[in-house]
Amino acid sequence: MSNRAVVVYPGSVSGVVRAPPSKSYTHRALLAALLARGTSIIENPLWSSDTLATLEAVRAMGAEARRSRDRVVVESPGPRGLRWPRCIDAGESGTTMRLVTGVLGLLDKPVLVYGSGRLHERPVRPLLEAMAVLGARYLVSGCCCPPHVVQGPVTSGRTVVDARESSQYLSALLFLGAGLSELEISVVGLESRPYVDISVVVLEAFGAQVERRDYSWFAARGSPRPTRYRVPGDWSSAAALLAAGAIAGGVRVESVYPGDPQPDKAIIDVLRAAGACVRLGEDYAEAERGRLEGFETCIRDYPDLGPVLAALAAIACGVSRICCAERLRLKESNRVEAILDVLRRGGVEARLVEDRDKGLCIEVRGRCGKLPGGVTYSTYGDHRVAMLAALLGLASEKPVKILDPMVVAKSFPGFWDTLVSLGARISYEH
């Protein structure tokens, strides 16, 4: 199935859909349930290749997890009863790799953490260094990345983490702290701050206590307790659907909440800045097509929006700049190069610009409407790049072919079916 291609035909989309559950919350809820001695129920989880990697890690560490389509029941022995798994396969999930590494600090034997795809190019060393202050030992490949080995047990106390590469380093330490019942963390630099807020929200929902001073100091106190927890809708997936509405019709996405700390709700502000008609309710967002104009945004706190914003920029009138884009190089693909290639194949002028204040910017000269189409796009093995290509296909004059389209299973397995439910014309080729 992953080897076939899809053909996306030009056309409009309209309708109402429900956002898939949040990948970020699902990862964190599974690990909180692992740290809570007893039985927890997680409702509305996202089952994707990434979250299934975390589920298998939770099972490998001693929890019994019975899953169905709309819930998972986790029975855990708690932090003191964790089982030694010898190794953890994180697949292509950077979140699994880093957050699980933190929890593994509770064990007194070495565990190998590895994965596939570009996971072995995604850094983890600053997390391991912060854990070493607490007594962990580690080995790491190429001085930076998985495969790596970590061995505890760590002890309660204080540590410092440099989280400029990834907020997941700090989140991993917060989960480790919840397992220890006491850990203070000083933070040097921090990217994607809202993802830390998500970690705090989940830990507190499971009964742990997190104290903080802005984003510079955190203290995790108290262990998680068994909980019934419901995963909210995913703003990252909703962003692609809302962009489809802004580009090619009108789409309402339900089960997303404006007060949620998920960073990708920034899609609303960017759509408005670009000229789309956007409306928000208590539990929904909708976007309708309008004359899109060039925009500029810094994606430091929401890098996963980069490909979706590139699609908006390609259709808009004038020049757009997607700045603070350095971390796009460290995703499932080198998203900087992937975005440039996809845009240029689609007939869109795009280049890189270094800005003294905003770092690396992808500058896009939009076509003010339709793209020519009639081209084949690579997804680069990246779910977000596949969604970028799909959005360009909707706004093209001729059909486009997208190779390896099922990479969307990493975060949004039902993406193509959802587009079809909104009226998009899609065919499959083997």
Long-range contacts (C-beta under 8 A, 24 or more apart in sequence): 1-406, 2-404, 2-406, 2-407, 3-404, 3-430, 4-405, 4-406, 4-428, 4-429, 4-430, 5-376, 5-401, 5-402, 5-403, 5-404, 5-405, 5-428, 5-429, 6-390, 6-401, 6-402, 6-405, 6-416, 6-426, 6-427, 6-428, 6-429, 7-399, 7-400, 7-401, 7-402, 7-426, 7-427, 7-428, 7-429, 8-389, 8-390, 8-393, 8-394, 8-396, 8-399, 8-400, 8-402, 8-419, 8-424, 8-425, 8-426, 9-393, 9-399, 9-424, 9-425, 9-426, 9-427, 10-370, 10-373, 10-393, 10-394, 10-395, 10-396, 10-397, 10-398, 10-399, 11-248, 11-394, 11-423, 11-424, 11-425, 12-248, 12-249, 12-289, 12-394, 12-423, 13-244, 13-245, 13-248, 13-249, 13-250, 13-251, 13-394, 13-419, 13-422, 13-423, 13-424, 14-245, 14-249, 14-250, 14-251, 14-422, 14-423, 15-251, 15-252, 15-421, 15-422, 15-423, 16-251, 16-252, 16-253, 16-254, 17-241, 17-251, 17-252, 17-253, 17-254, 17-418, 17-421, 17-422, 18-233, 18-253, 18-254, 18-255, 19-233, 19-234, 19-235, 19-237, 19-238, 19-241, 19-253, 19-254, 19-255, 19-256, 20-46, 20-233, 20-234, 20-237, 20-412, 20-413, 20-414, 21-45, 21-46, 21-231, 21-232, 21-233, 21-234, 22-46, 22-231, 22-232, 22-233, 22-234, 22-235, 22-236, 22-262, 23-48, 23-50, 23-51, 23-95, 23-234, 23-236, 23-411, 24-95, 24-195, 24-198, 24-234, 24-236, 24-262, 25-198, 25-202, 25-231, 25-232, 26-51, 26-54, 26-231, 27-51, 27-54, 27-93, 27-95, 27-96, 27-99, 28-99, 28-171, 28-175, 28-198, 28-199, 28-202, 28-203, 29-202, 29-206, 29-229, 29-231, 30-54, 30-55, 30-58, 30-65, 30-72, 30-74, 31-58, 31-99, 31-100, 31-103, 31-175, 32-175, 32-178, 32-202, 32-203, 32-205, 32-206, 32-208, 32-224, 32-227, 32-229, 33-58, 33-63, 33-74, 33-76, 33-206, 33-224, 33-226, 33-227, 33-229, 34-58, 34-61, 34-63, 34-74, 34-76, 34-82, 34-103, 35-76, 35-78, 35-79, 35-103, 35-175, 35-178, 35-179, 35-206, 35-208, 35-223, 35-224, 36-76, 36-78, 36-206, 36-207, 36-223, 36-224, 36-225, 36-226, 36-227, 37-76, 37-77, 37-78, 37-79, 37-80, 37-81, 37-223, 37-226, 38-75, 38-76, 38-78, 38-225, 38-226, 39-73, 39-74, 39-75, 39-226, 40-73, 40-74, 40-76, 40-206, 40-226, 40-227, 40-228, 40-229, 41-71, 41-72, 41-73, 41-74, 41-227, 41-228, 41-229, 42-71, 42-72, 42-74, 42-229, 42-230, 42-231, 43-70, 43-71, 43-228, 43-229, 43-230, 43-231, 44-70, 44-71, 44-230, 44-231, 44-232, 45-70, 45-71, 45-72, 45-231, 46-231, 46-234, 46-411, 47-413, 48-409, 48-410, 48-411, 48-412, 48-413, 49-91, 49-92, 49-93, 49-409, 49-410, 50-91, 50-92, 50-93, 50-95, 50-96, 50-410, 50-411, 51-93, 52-91, 53-89, 53-90, 53-91, 53-92, 53-93, 53-96, 53-115, 54-93, 54-95, 54-96, 54-99, 54-100, 56-89, 57-85, 57-88, 57-90, 57-96, 57-100, 60-85, 60-88, 61-85, 61-103, 61-104, 78-223, 79-106, 79-179, 79-180, 79-223, 82-106, 82-107, 84-109, 84-111, 85-111, 86-111, 86-112, 87-111, 87-112, 87-113, 87-114, 88-112, 88-113, 88-114, 89-114, 89-115, 89-116, 90-114, 90-115, 90-119, 90-146, 91-115, 91-116, 91-117, 91-119, 92-116, 92-117, 92-118, 92-119, 92-332, 92-410, 93-119, 93-410, 94-119, 94-122, 94-166, 94-168, 95-168, 97-122, 97-124, 97-146, 98-124, 98-127, 98-166, 98-168, 98-169, 98-171, 98-172, 99-168, 99-171, 99-172, 99-175, 101-127, 101-128, 101-131, 101-148, 101-150, 101-172, 102-127, 102-131, 102-171, 102-172, 102-173, 102-174, 102-175, 102-176, 103-172, 103-175, 103-176, 103-179, 104-150, 104-152, 105-131, 105-134, 105-136, 105-150, 105-152, 105-153, 105-154, 105-176, 105-179, 106-152, 106-153, 106-154, 106-176, 106-179, 106-180, 107-151, 107-152, 107-153, 108-151, 108-152, 108-153, 109-151, 110-137, 110-149, 110-150, 110-151, 111-149, 111-150, 111-151, 112-147, 112-148, 112-149, 113-146, 113-147, 113-148, 113-149, 113-150, 114-146, 114-147, 115-146, 115-147, 117-332, 117-381, 118-331, 118-332, 118-333, 118-381, 119-146, 120-145, 120-146, 120-147, 121-145, 121-330, 122-146, 122-330, 123-165, 123-166, 123-330, 124-148, 126-161, 126-162, 126-163, 126-165, 126-166, 126-169, 127-161, 127-168, 127-169, 127-172, 127-173, 129-161, 129-162, 130-159, 130-160, 130-161, 130-162, 130-169, 130-173, 130-185, 131-159, 131-173, 131-176, 133-157, 133-158, 133-159, 133-160, 134-159, 134-183, 154-180, 155-180, 156-180, 156-181, 156-182, 156-183, 157-183, 157-184, 158-183, 158-184, 158-185, 158-186, 159-183, 159-184, 159-185, 159-186, 160-185, 160-186, 160-187, 160-188, 161-185, 161-186, 161-187, 161-188, 162-188, 162-189, 163-187, 163-188, 163-189, 163-190, 163-191, 164-188, 164-189, 164-190, 164-191, 165-191, 165-327, 165-330, 166-191, 166-192, 166-327, 167-191, 167-192, 167-193, 167-195, 167-196, 168-195, 170-196, 170-199, 170-218, 171-195, 171-196, 171-198, 171-199, 173-218, 173-220, 174-199, 174-200, 174-203, 174-210, 174-218, 174-220, 175-199, 175-203, 176-220, 177-218, 177-219, 177-220, 177-221, 178-203, 178-208, 178-220, 178-222, 178-223, 178-224, 179-223, 180-220, 181-220, 181-221, 181-222, 181-223, 182-219, 182-220, 182-221, 183-219, 183-220, 184-217, 184-218, 184-219, 185-217, 185-218, 185-219, 185-220, 186-216, 186-217, 187-215, 187-216, 187-217, 187-218, 190-215, 191-300, 191-301, 191-327, 192-263, 192-300, 192-301, 192-302, 192-303, 193-263, 193-301, 194-261, 194-262, 194-263, 194-301, 194-302, 195-263, 197-261, 198-261, 198-262, 201-261, 202-229, 205-229, 232-256, 232-257, 232-260, 232-262, 233-257, 234-262, 234-411, 234-412, 235-260, 235-262, 235-263, 235-264, 235-265, 235-267, 236-262, 236-264, 236-304, 236-305, 236-411, 237-411, 237-412, 237-415, 238-264, 238-267, 238-285, 239-264, 239-267, 239-305, 239-308, 240-308, 240-387, 240-390, 240-391, 240-412, 240-415, 241-418, 241-422, 242-267, 242-268, 242-271, 242-278, 242-285, 242-286, 242-287, 243-267, 243-271, 243-287, 243-308, 243-311, 243-312, 243-391, 244-390, 244-391, 244-394, 244-419, 244-422, 244-424, 245-276, 245-286, 245-287, 245-288, 245-289, 246-271, 246-274, 246-276, 246-278, 246-287, 246-288, 246-289, 246-290, 246-292, 246-312, 247-289, 247-292, 247-311, 247-312, 247-315, 247-391, 247-394, 247-395, 248-289, 248-394, 248-395, 249-288, 249-289, 249-422, 249-423, 250-286, 250-287, 250-288, 250-289, 251-286, 251-287, 251-422, 252-284, 252-285, 252-286, 253-284, 253-285, 253-286, 254-283, 254-284, 255-283, 255-284, 256-283, 256-284, 256-285, 257-282, 257-283, 258-282, 258-285, 263-301, 263-302, 264-302, 264-304, 264-305, 266-297, 266-301, 266-302, 266-305, 267-305, 267-308, 269-297, 270-295, 270-297, 270-305, 270-309, 270-312, 271-312, 273-297, 274-312, 274-316, 274-320, 275-316, 291-317, 292-316, 292-317, 292-366, 293-317, 293-318, 294-318, 294-319, 294-320, 294-366, 295-320, 295-321, 296-320, 296-321, 296-322, 296-323, 297-321, 297-322, 297-323, 298-323, 298-324, 298-358, 299-323, 299-324, 299-325, 299-328, 300-324, 300-327, 303-327, 303-328, 303-331, 304-331, 304-384, 306-335, 306-339, 306-362, 306-384, 307-335, 307-338, 307-339, 307-382, 307-384, 307-385, 307-387, 307-388, 308-384, 308-387, 308-388, 308-391, 310-339, 310-342, 310-343, 310-350, 310-362, 310-364, 310-388, 311-387, 311-388, 311-391, 311-392, 311-395, 313-362, 313-364, 313-366, 314-343, 314-346, 314-348, 314-350, 314-364, 314-366, 314-367, 314-371, 314-392, 314-395, 315-366, 315-367, 315-368, 315-369, 315-371, 315-395, 316-364, 316-366, 316-368, 317-366, 317-368, 317-369, 318-365, 318-366, 318-368, 319-363, 319-364, 319-365, 319-366, 320-363, 320-364, 320-366, 321-353, 321-355, 321-358, 321-361, 321-362, 321-363, 321-364, 322-361, 322-362, 322-364, 323-355, 323-358, 323-359, 323-360, 323-361, 323-362, 324-358, 324-359, 324-360, 324-361, 325-359, 325-360, 325-361, 325-362, 326-359, 326-360, 331-382, 331-384, 332-380, 332-381, 332-382, 332-383, 332-384, 332-407, 332-410, 333-380, 333-381, 333-382, 333-385, 334-380, 335-382, 335-384, 335-385, 336-360, 336-362, 338-378, 338-380, 338-382, 338-385, 339-385, 339-388, 341-378, 341-380, 342-377, 342-378, 342-385, 342-388, 342-389, 342-392, 343-392, 345-375, 345-376, 345-377, 346-371, 346-372, 346-373, 346-375, 346-377, 346-392, 346-396, 346-400, 347-371, 347-372, 347-375, 369-395, 370-395, 370-396, 370-397, 371-395, 371-396, 371-397, 372-396, 372-397, 372-398, 373-397, 373-398, 373-399, 373-400, 374-398, 374-399, 374-400, 375-400, 375-401, 376-400, 376-401, 376-402, 376-403, 377-401, 377-402, 377-403, 378-403, 378-404, 379-403, 379-404, 379-405, 379-407, 381-407, 382-407, 383-407, 383-408, 383-409, 383-410, 383-411, 383-412, 384-411, 386-415, 387-412, 387-415, 390-415, 390-416, 390-419, 394-424, 401-429
